């Protein structure tokens, strides 16, 4: 990998089982440090599966995934879990907030599981309150998810992903339940916050109108050659 490369995929192949044709057949794909990448494609095109392979949640049947000059594909499951916690933040479509924890506690969760992110956050309380102020969450910190609106839950999920300055933020359709104006506002906030720590963002959506916020835009069907190999 070059010094500017954060993630590189080489000759990735993935299928759900031997009875299925290839879902992913990707000769190469890269994300540069600090880059904001928008990935789109129709339902069933493999977008979420690709995110899970980059994150080390799924292993490809062939090929390698490199991040920060380490081969994630050759790590053990425990090593991948630790690596993911140290270097990646996630924003999911359903947000995945812990329902019995407050917003404050949800945001701090990554620092409980990653010593590296905790060490990078010298004054966690100050960092959290600073994030909350910028994301307009000051009055929501002691509420539980069910007490917050969808937009507020979404911003809590973003703050949780950003705290501890991970190198890569992965977002899987997190704006699908918002109207266009709120989607744009959320994306502007997310990208602004990620830029402050030079975090790369890999944002997946089927909504191509969001691509204006990003440095690079990819249709997964443009580099996934599954049809040639099925």
C-alpha angles and dihedrals in degrees: 000000000000120000091257095052117097100171130018128179120198125193095333118186124178135171129167093235141341087268091061129074119239115294093185128027106164119168093190142345130167141187120201124219110277093006121143108219128187117200121188139172141134124288111284095025093116102258097134091041090054090052090051091051092050089049093049093241089119126031120218119235088230137015136032138273116209126191125172089354092302125116103234091185092065097049123103118250091259092048091051091050092052093043091050092050093048100046110022137063122196136208112186132198090247091036092228094226115171102252098213094049126082122242088257092055093044092054093051095049097098090058090057092055101036121055089186094058090043091053090050090054102066095177106026096180092052093045091049094050091046090052091045091053094050091046093045094243102123094113094043101056097099095043125098120233095262089057093057134075121249090257092052092048088051092054091048088054089050092050090050090051093048101045114104092025102260115195095235131039113198116197121185112195093312095158099051093108096050132085120247096265094051091044091056092046092050093048092049090052094046095049093044092053093044091050091057091065096031090245117164117231125212106190121185124198142140089222107095093187088079095062093091089078095061140081096220131024125199134183103212088219090063094067103020105090098187094130092060092055105035 
